[in-house]
Amino acid sequence: MTLLKPICFGLVAACFAMMGCSSSGSSTSSGCGGLLSCCSMLSGAEAQACNTTASTNGVTDAECSQALAGYQSTGSCGGSGAGAMGCTALTACCPKLPASQVPTECDAVASTGTAMACQTSLSTYQAAGYCVADAGTTAAETVQQFCTQKAQAECQYVVPVCASLSMSACIAFRSNLCNQDASTATASGSRSFAPSSVAACLSAISETYGTLNPSTNTTLSYASISGGPTDTTSVEYLCDSVFPGKVPKNGTCTSNFDCADGNVCTPANGGSTVTVCATLNQVADGAPCGVAGDVCVSGDVCTRNSNGEYLCEANEVSLGGPGAVCTSDAQCDPTTAGFCDIYAMTGCQPGYMFGDGKDCEAYGLTSGS
């Protein structure tokens, strides 16, 4: 039997089962028995590679199980394929890679490689922070995992338009910033981490940041990131919603995200400095306001007039348009140029302009590099 073992290991699962080649007694659903069963379901170069792995002298059941898991992660041999989607996911990944990752090499593997080769290649890119959205990312169970996934999702699009920014520096910077924001959000106990909301955040990032392209678009719209006071589709809203509020109606709050059940944080009444959670009521230009929950539309503010009435009126503070001098976003007109570009020192702007390199500092580029 010892003399037949190398030959038997190079054949299909039927031979393995008939000759009893394994000295370790592996089952036909795992270990080397499972791998050989898998090999018989494959074809061409993939089947040959599978049998070569299973027939290697000294191969262990643990090694065979690892190889089997790889095939199953691509959807072969009874696997769900949820881990990576093999060559389909790699094909989607290639166009998103920067020139430094040589996209043509990625294309070559995606078009001619085996599912296992595609899986290995995709995993390598994902480990470097690219194509995270194509990964079928495992749901984050901790704040740290969420912040890493969020940083990877952002950086895979920002790095290609920031020539001097490395993927590792971007991910480290953005994940650290995310963790700091998370600590601030949950410090008072009014908000907590909700893993079920992570997917919506990552999807919004992919949709918004995915518009960046080193050849055709290096500007990231501020409005698409921050939205307005009642916008529930922006990146900021959906990612802040990963830490939903627990404050009930009429409870004191500091931001909308402190409030439970979709309520908003507004003054308790006209002129009050106390803010409470209340049901949203959008108030038109010139209409009465001042009740908890009232939010003026179109950038108006709830102002007391000479008759003592509170009405939604134009903000007396002039907000800056494109190029206006500013020190914070609050000084900029959100309808035209809501982002105060403190990196490029160009005043109020419609968004991050990565083309000049300075705004890349918001994603980890060291000043002067």
Stockholm file with secondary structure:
# STOCKHOLM 1.0

chainA/1-369         MTLLKPICFGLVAACFAMMGCSSSGSSTSSGCGGLLSCCSMLSGAEAQACNTTASTNGVTDAECSQALAGYQSTGSCGGSGAGAMGCTALTACCPKLPASQVPTECDAVASTGTAMACQTSLSTYQAAGYCVADAGTTAAETVQQFCTQKAQAECQYVVPVCASLSMSACIAFRSNLCNQDASTATASGSRSFAPSSVAACLSAISETYGTLNPSTNTTLSYASISGGPTDTTSVEYLCDSVFPGKVPKNGTCTSNFDCADGNVCTPANGGSTVTVCATLNQVADGAPCGVAGDVCVSGDVCTRNSNGEYLCEANEVSLGGPGAVCTSDAQCDPTTAGFCDIYAMTGCQPGYMFGDGKDCEAYGLTSGS
#=GR chainA/1-369 SS CTTTHHHHHTSCHHHHHHHTCCSSCCCSSSHHHHHHHHHTTCCHHHHHHHHHHHHSTTCCHHHHHHHHHHHHHTTCTTCCCTTTCHHHHHHHHGGGSCGGGCHHHHHHHHHHSCHHHHHHHHHHHHHTTCSGGGSCCCCCCSHHHHHHHHHHHHHHHHGGGCTTCCHHHHHHHHHHHHHHHHHHHHTTSSBCCCGGGHHHHHHHHHHHHTTCBTTTBCEEEHHHHHCCTTCSSSHHHHHHTTSCBCBCTTCBCSSGGGBSTTCEEEESBTTCSCEEEECCEEECTTCBCCBTTEEESTTCEEEECTTSCEEEECCSSCCBCTTCCCSSGGGBCTTTCCEEETTTTCEEESEEEGGGSGGGGGGTCCTTC
#=GC SS_cons         CTTTHHHHHTSCHHHHHHHTCCSSCCCSSSHHHHHHHHHTTCCHHHHHHHHHHHHSTTCCHHHHHHHHHHHHHTTCTTCCCTTTCHHHHHHHHGGGSCGGGCHHHHHHHHHHSCHHHHHHHHHHHHHTTCSGGGSCCCCCCSHHHHHHHHHHHHHHHHGGGCTTCCHHHHHHHHHHHHHHHHHHHHTTSSBCCCGGGHHHHHHHHHHHHTTCBTTTBCEEEHHHHHCCTTCSSSHHHHHHTTSCBCBCTTCBCSSGGGBSTTCEEEESBTTCSCEEEECCEEECTTCBCCBTTEEESTTCEEEECTTSCEEEECCSSCCBCTTCCCSSGGGBCTTTCCEEETTTTCEEESEEEGGGSGGGGGGTCCTTC
//
